[in-house]
Amino acid sequence: MNAWIVVGDEFDTTTARYRAVYMYRTTDYGVKLLQSGDLIRNLILLLLTSKGFHVEKDARLKGISGVNHRFDIIVRSDKSLIGVDYRPVSSAESQITDLLAHIAKFMDFPGIKYIYVTDSSSESVRKVASSQGVNLVSGKSITEILNQILELVKRFKEEEKT
């Protein structure tokens, strides 16, 4: 056990008096960015742009059904499109419902690669995504999520060349 002596007083981690050195408070705008998912969407956009990909934010595309669909981000090239949608984590039940809605959108674009991004995902969500050919990205940190997205986009671009 560690013990410290300060001017004749001896204390350890259980008897020490602690005082906060730093305190952070998120602004109302910061809370809105976090809750809406806009912060993560913007980080994804910045990452892909910084790596030289041609990206479009809040893109609207017409599917084969004739319905216009919105994608958070579209990565464009001469030969293909990659759709990326981010949804903040929610209950497993509503997450599956949201994923199913996105699968319907994905099915309206036969040639598109699709990435569904969320903070975390249950086993049932992963099974549904896998069974429908949706590339599901989730992770314990934003860095992990961003790295997975970048690797998928790079892989899709490599597949395009072959």
FIKOLZA-1660 file (N, C-alpha, C; in steps of 0.1 Angstrom, whole numbers, plus 5000, padded with zeros to 4 digits):
% residues 162
   i   px   py   pz ch aa at
   1 5009 4988 5000  A  M  N
   1 5000 5000 5000  A  M CA
   1 5009 5012 5000  A  M  C
   2 5005 5022 4992  A  N  N
   2 5012 5035 4992  A  N CA
   2 5008 5044 5003  A  N  C
   3 5017 5051 5009  A  A  N
   3 5013 5061 5019  A  A CA
   3 5022 5074 5016  A  A  C
   4 5016 5085 5018  A  W  N
   4 5023 5097 5015  A  W CA
   4 5024 5105 5029  A  W  C
   5 5034 5113 5030  A  I  N
   5 5036 5121 5041  A  I CA
   5 5037 5136 5037  A  I  C
   6 5028 5144 5042  A  V  N
   6 5028 5158 5038  A  V CA
   6 5029 5166 5051  A  V  C
   7 5039 5173 5054  A  V  N
   7 5041 5182 5065  A  V CA
   7 5037 5174 5078  A  V  C
   8 5042 5163 5080  A  G  N
   8 5039 5156 5093  A  G CA
   8 5026 5148 5093  A  G  C
   9 5017 5150 5083  A  D  N
   9 5005 5142 5082  A  D CA
   9 5007 5130 5073  A  D  C
  10 5003 5118 5077  A  E  N
  10 5004 5106 5069  A  E CA
  10 4990 5103 5064  A  E  C
  11 4989 5099 5051  A  F  N
  11 4976 5095 5046  A  F CA
  11 4978 5085 5034  A  F  C
  12 4968 5078 5031  A  D  N
  12 4969 5069 5020  A  D CA
  12 4957 5071 5011  A  D  C
  13 4954 5063 5001  A  T  N
  13 4944 5066 4991  A  T CA
  13 4930 5065 4997  A  T  C
  14 4928 5058 5009  A  T  N
  14 4915 5057 5015  A  T CA
  14 4912 5068 5025  A  T  C
  15 4923 5075 5030  A  T  N
  15 4921 5086 5039  A  T CA
  15 4923 5099 5034  A  T  C
  16 4928 5100 5021  A  A  N
  16 4931 5112 5015  A  A CA
  16 4918 5120 5012  A  A  C
  17 4919 5133 5012  A  R  N
  17 4908 5142 5008  A  R CA
  17 4911 5146 4993  A  R  C
  18 4901 5143 4985  A  Y  N
  18 4903 5146 4970  A  Y CA
  18 4895 5159 4967  A  Y  C
  19 4901 5166 4957  A  R  N
  19 4894 5178 4952  A  R CA
  19 4895 5177 4937  A  R  C
  20 4884 5180 4930  A  A  N
  20 4884 5180 4915  A  A CA
  20 4894 5191 4910  A  A  C
  21 4902 5187 4901  A  V  N
  21 4911 5196 4895  A  V CA
  21 4905 5202 4882  A  V  C
  22 4899 5194 4875  A  Y  N
  22 4893 5198 4862  A  Y CA
  22 4878 5194 4862  A  Y  C
  23 4870 5203 4856  A  M  N
  23 4856 5200 4855  A  M CA
  23 4852 5205 4841  A  M  C
  24 4846 5196 4834  A  Y  N
  24 4841 5199 4820  A  Y CA
  24 4826 5199 4820  A  Y  C
  25 4821 5208 4813  A  R  N
  25 4806 5209 4811  A  R CA
  25 4804 5210 4796  A  R  C
  26 4796 5201 4791  A  T  N
  26 4792 5201 4777  A  T CA
  26 4782 5212 4774  A  T  C
  27 4784 5219 4764  A  T  N
  27 4774 5230 4761  A  T CA
  27 4761 5224 4755  A  T  C
  28 4751 5231 4755  A  D  N
  28 4738 5226 4749  A  D CA
  28 4740 5222 4735  A  D  C
  29 4748 5229 4727  A  Y  N
  29 4751 5226 4713  A  Y CA
  29 4759 5212 4713  A  Y  C
  30 4768 5211 4722  A  G  N
  30 4776 5198 4723  A  G CA
  30 4767 5186 4726  A  G  C
  31 4757 5188 4735  A  V  N
  31 4748 5177 4738  A  V CA
  31 4740 5174 4726  A  V  C
  32 4735 5184 4719  A  K  N
  32 4727 5182 4707  A  K CA
  32 4735 5174 4696  A  K  C
  33 4748 5178 4694  A  L  N
  33 4756 5171 4685  A  L CA
  33 4758 5156 4688  A  L  C
  34 4760 5154 4701  A  L  N
  34 4762 5140 4705  A  L CA
  34 4749 5132 4704  A  L  C
  35 4738 5137 4709  A  Q  N
  35 4725 5130 4709  A  Q CA
  35 4720 5127 4695  A  Q  C
  36 4722 5137 4686  A  S  N
  36 4717 5136 4672  A  S CA
  36 4725 5127 4663  A  S  C
  37 4738 5125 4668  A  G  N
  37 4747 5117 4660  A  G CA
  37 4755 5125 4650  A  G  C
  38 4752 5138 4649  A  D  N
  38 4759 5147 4639  A  D CA
  38 4774 5147 4641  A  D  C
  39 4778 5147 4654  A  L  N
  39 4793 5147 4656  A  L CA
  39 4800 5135 4650  A  L  C
  40 4794 5123 4652  A  I  N
  40 4800 5111 4646  A  I CA
  40 4799 5112 4630  A  I  C
  41 4788 5116 4625  A  R  N
  41 4786 5117 4611  A  R CA
  41 4797 5127 4605  A  R  C
  42 4799 5138 4612  A  N  N
  42 4809 5148 4607  A  N CA
  42 4823 5142 4608  A  N  C
  43 4826 5134 4618  A  L  N
  43 4839 5128 4620  A  L CA
  43 4842 5118 4609  A  L  C
  44 4831 5110 4605  A  I  N
  44 4832 5101 4594  A  I CA
  44 4835 5108 4581  A  I  C
  45 4828 5119 4579  A  L  N
  45 4829 5127 4567  A  L CA
  45 4843 5133 4566  A  L  C
  46 4848 5138 4577  A  L  N
  46 4862 5144 4577  A  L CA
  46 4872 5133 4575  A  L  C
  47 4871 5122 4581  A  L  N
  47 4880 5111 4579  A  L CA
  47 4881 5107 4564  A  L  C
  48 4870 5104 4558  A  L  N
  48 4870 5100 4544  A  L CA
  48 4875 5110 4535  A  L  C
  49 4871 5123 4537  A  T  N
  49 4876 5134 4529  A  T CA
  49 4891 5135 4530  A  T  C
  50 4896 5134 4543  A  S  N
  50 4911 5136 4545  A  S CA
  50 4919 5125 4538  A  S  C
  51 4912 5113 4536  A  K  N
  51 4919 5102 4529  A  K CA
  51 4917 5102 4514  A  K  C
  52 4911 5113 4509  A  G  N
  52 4910 5115 4494  A  G CA
  52 4898 5110 4488  A  G  C
  53 4889 5105 4495  A  F  N
  53 4876 5100 4489  A  F CA
  53 4867 5111 4486  A  F  C
  54 4859 5109 4475  A  H  N
  54 4849 5119 4471  A  H CA
  54 4836 5116 4479  A  H  C
  55 4833 5125 4488  A  V  N
  55 4821 5122 4496  A  V CA
  55 4810 5133 4495  A  V  C
  56 4798 5129 4498  A  E  N
  56 4787 5138 4497  A  E CA
  56 4779 5135 4510  A  E  C
  57 4776 5146 4517  A  K  N
  57 4768 5146 4529  A  K CA
  57 4753 5147 4526  A  K  C
  58 4745 5140 4534  A  D  N
  58 4730 5141 4533  A  D CA
  58 4726 5139 4518  A  D  C
  59 4731 5129 4512  A  A  N
  59 4728 5126 4498  A  A CA
  59 4715 5120 4496  A  A  C
  60 4708 5124 4485  A  R  N
  60 4695 5118 4482  A  R CA
  60 4696 5111 4468  A  R  C
  61 4692 5099 4468  A  L  N
  61 4693 5091 4456  A  L CA
  61 4680 5084 4453  A  L  C
  62 4677 5082 4440  A  K  N
  62 4665 5076 4437  A  K CA
  62 4668 5061 4435  A  K  C
  63 4660 5052 4442  A  G  N
  63 4662 5038 4440  A  G CA
  63 4655 5032 4428  A  G  C
  64 4656 5019 4426  A  I  N
  64 4650 5013 4415  A  I CA
  64 4634 5013 4416  A  I  C
  65 4630 5015 4428  A  S  N
  65 4615 5016 4431  A  S CA
  65 4610 5030 4427  A  S  C
  66 4619 5039 4425  A  G  N
  66 4614 5053 4422  A  G CA
  66 4614 5062 4434  A  G  C
  67 4616 5056 4446  A  V  N
  67 4616 5063 4458  A  V CA
  67 4629 5070 4461  A  V  C
  68 4629 5082 4465  A  N  N
  68 4641 5089 4469  A  N CA
  68 4645 5085 4484  A  N  C
  69 4657 5082 4485  A  H  N
  69 4663 5078 4499  A  H CA
  69 4674 5087 4502  A  H  C
  70 4675 5090 4515  A  R  N
  70 4686 5098 4521  A  R CA
  70 4697 5089 4527  A  R  C
  71 4709 5092 4524  A  F  N
  71 4721 5086 4530  A  F CA
  71 4728 5097 4538  A  F  C
  72 4733 5093 4550  A  D  N
  72 4741 5103 4557  A  D CA
  72 4753 5107 4549  A  D  C
  73 4760 5097 4543  A  I  N
  73 4772 5100 4535  A  I CA
  73 4772 5090 4523  A  I  C
  74 4776 5095 4511  A  I  N
  74 4778 5087 4500  A  I CA
  74 4793 5089 4496  A  I  C
  75 4800 5078 4493  A  V  N
  75 4813 5078 4488  A  V CA
  75 4812 5075 4473  A  V  C
  76 4816 5084 4465  A  R  N
  76 4815 5082 4450  A  R CA
  76 4828 5079 4443  A  R  C
  77 4827 5072 4433  A  S  N
  77 4838 5070 4424  A  S CA
  77 4832 5068 4410  A  S  C
  78 4840 5066 4400  A  D  N
  78 4835 5064 4386  A  D CA
  78 4827 5052 4385  A  D  C
  79 4830 5041 4392  A  K  N
  79 4824 5028 4391  A  K CA
  79 4813 5025 4401  A  K  C
  80 4814 5031 4413  A  S  N
  80 4805 5026 4424  A  S CA
  80 4801 5037 4433  A  S  C
  81 4792 5033 4442  A  L  N
  81 4787 5041 4453  A  L CA
  81 4788 5033 4466  A  L  C
  82 4792 5040 4476  A  I  N
  82 4791 5034 4490  A  I CA
  82 4783 5043 4498  A  I  C
  83 4772 5037 4504  A  G  N
  83 4763 5044 4513  A  G CA
  83 4767 5042 4527  A  G  C
  84 4767 5052 4535  A  V  N
  84 4771 5051 4549  A  V CA
  84 4760 5058 4557  A  V  C
  85 4754 5051 4567  A  D  N
  85 4744 5057 4576  A  D CA
  85 4748 5054 4590  A  D  C
  86 4747 5064 4599  A  Y  N
  86 4751 5062 4613  A  Y CA
  86 4738 5064 4621  A  Y  C
  87 4736 5055 4631  A  R  N
  87 4725 5057 4640  A  R CA
  87 4730 5055 4654  A  R  C
  88 4727 5065 4663  A  P  N
  88 4731 5064 4677  A  P CA
  88 4725 5052 4683  A  P  C
  89 4732 5046 4693  A  V  N
  89 4727 5034 4699  A  V CA
  89 4713 5036 4706  A  V  C
  90 4705 5026 4705  A  S  N
  90 4692 5026 4711  A  S CA
  90 4689 5012 4717  A  S  C
  91 4677 5010 4721  A  S  N
  91 4674 4996 4726  A  S CA
  91 4676 4986 4715  A  S  C
  92 4678 4974 4719  A  A  N
  92 4681 4963 4709  A  A CA
  92 4668 4962 4700  A  A  C
  93 4657 4963 4705  A  E  N
  93 4644 4962 4698  A  E CA
  93 4643 4973 4687  A  E  C
  94 4645 4985 4691  A  S  N
  94 4644 4996 4682  A  S CA
  94 4655 4996 4672  A  S  C
  95 4667 4991 4677  A  Q  N
  95 4678 4990 4668  A  Q CA
  95 4676 4981 4656  A  Q  C
  96 4669 4969 4659  A  I  N
  96 4666 4960 4649  A  I CA
  96 4656 4966 4639  A  I  C
  97 4646 4973 4644  A  T  N
  97 4636 4979 4636  A  T CA
  97 4642 4989 4627  A  T  C
  98 4651 4997 4632  A  D  N
  98 4658 5007 4624  A  D CA
  98 4667 5001 4613  A  D  C
  99 4674 4990 4617  A  L  N
  99 4682 4983 4608  A  L CA
  99 4674 4977 4597  A  L  C
 100 4662 4971 4600  A  L  N
 100 4653 4966 4589  A  L CA
 100 4649 4977 4580  A  L  C
 101 4646 4989 4585  A  A  N
 101 4642 5000 4576  A  A CA
 101 4654 5003 4566  A  A  C
 102 4666 5003 4572  A  H  N
 102 4678 5006 4563  A  H CA
 102 4681 4994 4554  A  H  C
 103 4678 4982 4557  A  I  N
 103 4679 4971 4548  A  I CA
 103 4670 4973 4536  A  I  C
 104 4658 4977 4539  A  A  N
 104 4648 4980 4528  A  A CA
 104 4654 4990 4518  A  A  C
 105 4660 5001 4524  A  K  N
 105 4666 5011 4516  A  K CA
 105 4678 5005 4508  A  K  C
 106 4686 4997 4514  A  F  N
 106 4698 4991 4508  A  F CA
 106 4693 4982 4496  A  F  C
 107 4682 4975 4498  A  M  N
 107 4677 4966 4487  A  M CA
 107 4672 4974 4475  A  M  C
 108 4669 4987 4477  A  D  N
 108 4664 4995 4466  A  D CA
 108 4676 5000 4456  A  D  C
 109 4688 4996 4460  A  F  N
 109 4700 5000 4453  A  F CA
 109 4709 4987 4451  A  F  C
 110 4705 4979 4441  A  P  N
 110 4712 4966 4439  A  P CA
 110 4728 4967 4438  A  P  C
 111 4733 4978 4432  A  G  N
 111 4747 4978 4429  A  G CA
 111 4755 4986 4440  A  G  C
 112 4749 4990 4450  A  I  N
 112 4756 4999 4460  A  I CA
 112 4761 4990 4472  A  I  C
 113 4773 4995 4477  A  K  N
 113 4778 4989 4489  A  K CA
 113 4773 4997 4500  A  K  C
 114 4770 4991 4512  A  Y  N
 114 4763 4998 4522  A  Y CA
 114 4770 4995 4536  A  Y  C
 115 4771 5006 4544  A  I  N
 115 4777 5004 4557  A  I CA
 115 4768 5011 4567  A  I  C
 116 4763 5003 4576  A  Y  N
 116 4754 5007 4587  A  Y CA
 116 4763 5008 4600  A  Y  C
 117 4763 5020 4605  A  V  N
 117 4772 5023 4617  A  V CA
 117 4764 5026 4629  A  V  C
 118 4768 5020 4640  A  T  N
 118 4761 5023 4653  A  T CA
 118 4772 5022 4664  A  T  C
 119 4769 5028 4675  A  D  N
 119 4779 5028 4686  A  D CA
 119 4782 5014 4691  A  D  C
 120 4771 5006 4693  A  S  N
 120 4772 4992 4698  A  S CA
 120 4761 4984 4692  A  S  C
 121 4762 4971 4691  A  S  N
 121 4752 4963 4686  A  S CA
 121 4750 4950 4693  A  S  C
 122 4738 4945 4694  A  S  N
 122 4735 4933 4701  A  S CA
 122 4738 4921 4691  A  S  C
 123 4739 4909 4696  A  E  N
 123 4741 4897 4688  A  E CA
 123 4730 4896 4677  A  E  C
 124 4718 4899 4681  A  S  N
 124 4706 4897 4672  A  S CA
 124 4708 4908 4661  A  S  C
 125 4712 4920 4663  A  V  N
 125 4714 4930 4653  A  V CA
 125 4725 4925 4643  A  V  C
 126 4736 4920 4649  A  R  N
 126 4747 4915 4640  A  R CA
 126 4742 4904 4631  A  R  C
 127 4734 4895 4637  A  K  N
 127 4729 4883 4629  A  K CA
 127 4720 4888 4617  A  K  C
 128 4711 4898 4620  A  V  N
 128 4702 4903 4610  A  V CA
 128 4710 4910 4599  A  V  C
 129 4720 4918 4603  A  A  N
 129 4728 4925 4593  A  A CA
 129 4736 4915 4584  A  A  C
 130 4742 4906 4591  A  S  N
 130 4750 4896 4583  A  S CA
 130 4741 4888 4574  A  S  C
 131 4729 4884 4578  A  S  N
 131 4720 4876 4569  A  S CA
 131 4716 4884 4557  A  S  C
 132 4716 4897 4558  A  Q  N
 132 4711 4905 4547  A  Q CA
 132 4722 4912 4539  A  Q  C
 133 4734 4908 4542  A  G  N
 133 4746 4914 4535  A  G CA
 133 4749 4928 4538  A  G  C
 134 4745 4933 4549  A  V  N
 134 4748 4947 4554  A  V CA
 134 4761 4947 4562  A  V  C
 135 4770 4956 4558  A  N  N
 135 4782 4957 4566  A  N CA
 135 4780 4965 4578  A  N  C
 136 4779 4959 4589  A  L  N
 136 4776 4965 4602  A  L CA
 136 4789 4969 4609  A  L  C
 137 4790 4982 4613  A  V  N
 137 4802 4987 4620  A  V CA
 137 4798 4992 4634  A  V  C
 138 4804 4987 4644  A  S  N
 138 4802 4992 4658  A  S CA
 138 4815 4989 4665  A  S  C
 139 4816 4996 4676  A  G  N
 139 4829 4995 4684  A  G CA
 139 4828 5001 4698  A  G  C
 140 4838 4999 4705  A  K  N
 140 4839 5005 4719  A  K CA
 140 4843 5019 4719  A  K  C
 141 4849 5024 4708  A  S  N
 141 4854 5038 4708  A  S CA
 141 4852 5043 4694  A  S  C
 142 4852 5057 4693  A  I  N
 142 4850 5063 4680  A  I CA
 142 4862 5060 4671  A  I  C
 143 4874 5059 4677  A  T  N
 143 4886 5055 4669  A  T CA
 143 4884 5042 4663  A  T  C
 144 4879 5032 4670  A  E  N
 144 4877 5018 4665  A  E CA
 144 4866 5019 4654  A  E  C
 145 4856 5026 4656  A  I  N
 145 4845 5027 4646  A  I CA
 145 4851 5034 4633  A  I  C
 146 4858 5045 4634  A  L  N
 146 4863 5052 4623  A  L CA
 146 4873 5043 4615  A  L  C
 147 4882 5035 4622  A  N  N
 147 4891 5026 4616  A  N CA
 147 4884 5015 4608  A  N  C
 148 4873 5010 4614  A  Q  N
 148 4866 4999 4607  A  Q CA
 148 4859 5005 4594  A  Q  C
 149 4854 5017 4595  A  I  N
 149 4848 5023 4583  A  I CA
 149 4858 5025 4572  A  I  C
 150 4870 5031 4576  A  L  N
 150 4880 5034 4566  A  L CA
 150 4885 5021 4560  A  L  C
 151 4887 5010 4567  A  E  N
 151 4891 4997 4562  A  E CA
 151 4881 4992 4552  A  E  C
 152 4868 4993 4555  A  L  N
 152 4857 4988 4546  A  L CA
 152 4857 4996 4533  A  L  C
 153 4858 5009 4534  A  V  N
 153 4858 5017 4522  A  V CA
 153 4870 5014 4513  A  V  C
 154 4882 5013 4520  A  K  N
 154 4894 5009 4512  A  K CA
 154 4892 4995 4505  A  K  C
 155 4887 4986 4513  A  R  N
 155 4884 4972 4507  A  R CA
 155 4875 4973 4495  A  R  C
 156 4864 4981 4496  A  F  N
 156 4854 4982 4485  A  F CA
 156 4861 4988 4473  A  F  C
 157 4870 4998 4475  A  K  N
 157 4877 5004 4464  A  K CA
 157 4887 4995 4458  A  K  C
 158 4893 4986 4465  A  E  N
 158 4902 4976 4460  A  E CA
 158 4894 4966 4452  A  E  C
 159 4883 4961 4457  A  E  N
 159 4875 4952 4450  A  E CA
 159 4870 4958 4436  A  E  C
 160 4868 4971 4436  A  E  N
 160 4863 4978 4424  A  E CA
 160 4874 4977 4413  A  E  C
 161 4886 4976 4417  A  K  N
 161 4897 4976 4407  A  K CA
 161 4899 4962 4400  A  K  C
 162 4894 4952 4407  A  T  N
 162 4895 4938 4402  A  T CA
 162 4884 4934 4393  A  T  C
% end
